[in-house]
Amino acid sequence: MIYKKLLTIAGSDSGGGAGIQADIKTFSALGCYGMSVLTALTAQNTIAVTAIHDLPPSFIKSQLDAVFSDIGADAVKIGMLSTPEVIETVANALEEYKPRFVVLDPVMVAKSGDKLLRDEAIHTLKSRLIPMSTILTPNLPEAAILLEDASLTAESSNAQLEESAQALCNFGANAVLLKGGHRNSINGEIHDCLINDEKEMIWIKSVRLTTPNTHGTGCTLSSAIAAYLAKGMSLTEAVRNASKYLSGAIEAGSMMKLGKSENGHGPVHHFYQLWSHT
């Protein structure tokens, strides 16, 4: 018996809703063994990010070497990488160890609105990491930054999303999932635009739930995609199943309360399929 081994390379969320905490919860909920390489420490809760401490690239490299040289990884999920030096360090490790699947979630802004990626790191992300990714999973604001396209807004049409997803593919990504959660609902649904590894355009639809408990949704979705890829699903199957898992986690989490503020963003419920609430 062997584990399906998943590695998250991302920042830590002290509140437990996003970052490596959300990633490892997702890996575990979906029956995989989770490992982590921390790139940054954040002080945050349901309301805000109050401090960020970037870890030295040399220490990030030591973590990468420790995991890959001994345990290895069936899939890698990449989240918060705040500086060009950190991105180069991760890219060099991917070139050296060549994991089969790389899910790149270009984390740029926290749910609270706090900026997590420095401006000077965006070019390095586009030139170094996107071409290595099995799938790139930006939301609409992240896609607008990557494409330098201010016209991508909540009012954007399906045609605009299709054009933007194709433009993101042109950076060298094997596949792109452009998430539509920041767009206005379409008949009460969220529509995500997927260009898969066969360059097919596919729309992934899910019911929009009205809840403030959406902290960590992007981390959770990308981690679920990585888990399903490691378990042998095709890329399109992995995205569809990850979307279903996230919808269930949001629905279950909408009934929970975490944090003192009425204006906070609580987490999704990663273990809704396993925990009993009686």
Disulfide bonds with the S-S distance in Angstrom:
none
